[in-house]
Amino acid sequence: PPRGEFGCRGVGADRANAPGRASGAMFASYLKKASELAATAASSDFVEQARVAARAASETVAKGVESVQAEYQKTFVDLGCKITEVRPNLKVMEFPSDDKIDRLSTRLNELHPQRMMILNMSERKYDSSKFQGQVVGVAFRGLPAPPMELLMELCLSAHSWLAADEGNVLVVHCFEGYSRSAIFLSCFLAFKGIFDHPVDALHQVCRSLNISDKQDILPSQRRYLMYFQQSQQGFTPPRGRLKLLRLQLNGVPKFETEGNVAFRPILEIFNGGELVYSSSSAKEGDPSSLPNGFSAKDGCASFPLPADLFVSGDVLVRVRHVFLDGKPATALRLAFHTGFVPDGFQLARHELDNACSD
């Protein structure tokens, strides 16, 4: 509204026709009316309501300003890239896919030219020459967390890099999500003595990345945090081989509801990233090659293993269900290190990766 009219319509609108002086009676009448209005306003908490409304309006404006500033930061400063600071010299970025690598490299090159080391934990390749710094490929070999020896080497390498110059930064990324990066950074923060235990560090790292340390971190990844802590406390895992005798699932998951077969599993065992055993002879589209099935009434699913099956170091076990058309679906996984497991290794369902809930 024009100046002077906001909330004032009707007040003094007919001044030209008003008498020169209000009578005493009229003034007293106005004064009485004003007193009544003031009493009414006080009794109905009108003033407090006005204050609440004013505060709400102020907060709304502040949130609007913050939203605009955040959008400006994201679009024009961060260039639409997600680069999260865990600590001033430790950062996590999203995977530099073809549609994002130019923006990510531009942003990081502006912030840390020739001062960054990037740990690529995605097991994917991209044009690393776009980044003005070292890009180091980390081979997980299919494991959810870095192999134990590699994990120690990465901590030593990262420590040396950051200690070489106070301006150096470490940038880490995965392919999908942030769980591998979170596991490494949690171990590194414990290695540096910033946290007493990598699990304590994990809480902080997950908060920085805005992910859940309960839902987004796999049980096998948590297992490796415990291995790392034991190593920090002076435990040296033995290098001997272990003989695997049998794998048994107590309970049968229900992948199929029609017919007598609920679960048609195959077992795969990887050691050092190499497939060392598979129970599968299934061929997609060939029903005659399907593995033996188990019904929902069976108490367990057991896998006898070859007499000469020995493993050492980092091991990944994967159980998959095979549908009638020969297509597989992962039922569960678990990763472990032979130097840290007891004889008769037994795990509950919540300690298995991606285990179904039936």
HELIX and SHEET records of a PDB file:
HELIX    1   1 ARG A   15  ASN A   17  5                                   3    
HELIX    2   2 GLY A   24  SER A   43  1                                  20    
HELIX    3   3 PHE A   46  TYR A   72  1                                  27    
HELIX    4   4 GLN A   73  VAL A   77  3                                   5    
HELIX    5   5 ILE A  101  LEU A  111  1                                  11    
HELIX    6   6 SER A  128  LYS A  130  5                                   3    
HELIX    7   7 MET A  148  ALA A  164  1                                  17    
HELIX    8   8 SER A  179  PHE A  191  1                                  13    
HELIX    9   9 PRO A  198  LEU A  209  1                                  12    
HELIX   10  10 PRO A  219  GLN A  232  1                                  14    
HELIX   11  11 PRO A  287  SER A  289  5                                   3    
HELIX   12  12 THR A  338  PHE A  340  5                                   3    
HELIX   13  13 ARG A  349  GLU A  351  5                                   3    
SHEET    1   A 5 ILE A  83  ARG A  87  0                                        
SHEET    2   A 5 LEU A  90  MET A  93 -1                                        
SHEET    3   A 5 VAL A 169  HIS A 173  1                                        
SHEET    4   A 5 MET A 116  ASN A 120  1                                        
SHEET    5   A 5 GLY A 133  GLY A 137  1                                        
SHEET    1   B 2 LEU A 242  LYS A 243  0                                        
SHEET    2   B 2 PHE A 310  VAL A 311 -1                                        
SHEET    1   C 2 ARG A 246  ASN A 250  0                                        
SHEET    2   C 2 CYS A 300  PRO A 304 -1                                        
SHEET    1   D 4 GLU A 274  SER A 278  0                                        
SHEET    2   D 4 PRO A 265  ASN A 271 -1                                        
SHEET    3   D 4 ASP A 314  VAL A 322 -1                                        
SHEET    4   D 4 PRO A 328  HIS A 337 -1                                        
END                                                                             
